Amino acid sequence: MTTLRDTLEGQQVKIYFAAIGAAVVVALTVPGTTVLEAGINPVLAFMLFVTFLQVPLPELGRAFTRVRFLASLLVTNFVVLPVLVAGLIQFLPINPMLRLGVLMVLLTPCIDYVVTFAHLGRADAKVLLASTPALLVAQMALLPVYLTVFLGEDAATFVQVGPFVHAFVWLIAVPLALAAVVQFWGGRSQTGRSVAAGLGLLPVPATALVLFVVIVAVLPQLGPALNEALRVVPVYIAFAITAPLIGWAVGRMFGMDAPTSRTLAFSAATRNSLVVLPLAFAVPGAVPLLPAVIVTQTLVELVSELVYVRLVPKLGTSTDAPMHAV
């Protein structure tokens, strides 16, 4: 199973683009696929469940004792990057809905496939994996605050407490609790260990399924929003170039070694587009523009990851050392 899992992780970008391609074909040829919109949250919850299942519970506790790493992770994603995003959105048209989509996706760090990309890029993926629950809780708490700061009076129209509470319960609390139950079962039963091992093969297929369902459900609704969504591509490219360098710089500023600084580079560059999509659907008048803006970032990001896994390992190669992110 380890070999199969390694193969899936090594080929994940191809798998994701295959899922996207298949979804486009289905969305353009099969009528009525928008009904799958109701399936986005369930497949997201399953994806996060199998992701959290990879976090050993003792490691989750130790993640909060690695104060220096956790501080650098939070500073990167919730202090420095918002400043970058504040500058980038000035290049966008003064369209509150357009800016809302960019803010929602660029202010929320990824907590799923970033772990595998970090591993491929010779970063310390384990410490990032153990920190994913903290990242998800922090972004759900801070996103409404940032939207209010950046959008002013317009934020009151878009930001509603209900969707954020719903996302926290079903995308964080429930998957994390189920992962804890399976791990407890696996520690006490051979059957449990077998089930946990089988579920350990599923993060990449589950992410591919999420991409497929999202594209199939959203694409038929985009229509004229595609032209508007293309206007955000230069901003996404600028972010993709700048963000990993910021993550790396913050890591070095905090005294992190090279592998851990690479971890911060991947976390800074990779955003949580799939998880914020249900929040976008809850915004009044969101469809079709808001989903189009968010999905566009996903496509730019997946291409960027192909570059990161080749270039990020070259950062600090002369200073690689065992991690001391405590």
Secondary structure as the mmCIF struct_conf table of DSSP 4:
data_model
#
loop_
_struct_conf.conf_type_id
_struct_conf.id
_struct_conf.beg_label_comp_id
_struct_conf.beg_label_asym_id
_struct_conf.beg_label_seq_id
_struct_conf.end_label_comp_id
_struct_conf.end_label_asym_id
_struct_conf.end_label_seq_id
HELX_RH_AL_P HELX_RH_AL_P1 THR A 2 GLY A 10
TURN_TY1_P TURN_TY1_P1 GLN A 11 GLN A 11
HELX_RH_AL_P HELX_RH_AL_P2 GLN A 12 THR A 29
BEND BEND1 VAL A 30 VAL A 30
TURN_TY1_P TURN_TY1_P2 PRO A 31 GLY A 32
HELX_RH_3T_P HELX_RH_3T_P1 THR A 33 GLY A 39
HELX_RH_AL_P HELX_RH_AL_P3 ILE A 40 PHE A 52
TURN_TY1_P TURN_TY1_P3 LEU A 53 GLN A 54
BEND BEND2 VAL A 55 VAL A 55
HELX_RH_AL_P HELX_RH_AL_P4 LEU A 57 ALA A 63
TURN_TY1_P TURN_TY1_P4 PHE A 64 THR A 65
HELX_RH_AL_P HELX_RH_AL_P5 VAL A 67 VAL A 75
HELX_RH_PI_P HELX_RH_PI_P1 THR A 76 VAL A 80
HELX_RH_AL_P HELX_RH_AL_P6 LEU A 81 LEU A 88
HELX_RH_3T_P HELX_RH_3T_P2 ILE A 89 PHE A 91
BEND BEND3 LEU A 92 LEU A 92
BEND BEND4 ILE A 94 ILE A 94
HELX_RH_AL_P HELX_RH_AL_P7 PRO A 96 LEU A 106
TURN_TY1_P TURN_TY1_P5 LEU A 107 LEU A 107
BEND BEND5 THR A 108 THR A 108
STRN STRN1 PRO A 109 PRO A 109
BEND BEND6 ASP A 112 ASP A 112
TURN_TY1_P TURN_TY1_P6 TYR A 113 TYR A 113
HELX_RH_AL_P HELX_RH_AL_P8 VAL A 114 LEU A 120
TURN_TY1_P TURN_TY1_P7 GLY A 121 ARG A 122
BEND BEND7 ALA A 123 ALA A 123
HELX_RH_AL_P HELX_RH_AL_P9 ALA A 125 LEU A 151
HELX_RH_3T_P HELX_RH_3T_P3 GLY A 152 ASP A 154
HELX_RH_AL_P HELX_RH_AL_P10 ALA A 155 PHE A 158
HELX_RH_AL_P HELX_RH_AL_P11 VAL A 161 PHE A 168
HELX_RH_PI_P HELX_RH_PI_P2 VAL A 169 ALA A 173
HELX_RH_AL_P HELX_RH_AL_P12 VAL A 174 GLY A 186
TURN_TY1_P TURN_TY1_P8 GLY A 187 ARG A 188
HELX_RH_AL_P HELX_RH_AL_P13 GLN A 190 LEU A 199
TURN_TY1_P TURN_TY1_P9 GLY A 200 LEU A 201
HELX_RH_AL_P HELX_RH_AL_P14 PRO A 203 LEU A 222
TURN_TY1_P TURN_TY1_P10 GLY A 223 PRO A 224
HELX_RH_AL_P HELX_RH_AL_P15 ALA A 225 ALA A 229
HELX_RH_3T_P HELX_RH_3T_P4 LEU A 230 VAL A 232
HELX_RH_AL_P HELX_RH_AL_P16 VAL A 233 MET A 253
TURN_TY1_P TURN_TY1_P11 PHE A 254 GLY A 255
HELX_RH_AL_P HELX_RH_AL_P17 ALA A 258 ALA A 269
STRN STRN2 ARG A 271 ARG A 271
HELX_RH_AL_P HELX_RH_AL_P18 SER A 273 PHE A 281
TURN_TY1_P TURN_TY1_P12 ALA A 282 ALA A 282
BEND BEND8 VAL A 283 VAL A 283
TURN_TY1_P TURN_TY1_P13 PRO A 284 GLY A 285
TURN_TY1_P TURN_TY1_P14 VAL A 287 PRO A 288
HELX_RH_AL_P HELX_RH_AL_P19 LEU A 289 LEU A 311
HELX_RH_3T_P HELX_RH_3T_P5 VAL A 312 LYS A 314
TURN_TY1_P TURN_TY1_P15 LEU A 315 GLY A 316
HELX_RH_3T_P HELX_RH_3T_P6 THR A 317 THR A 319
#
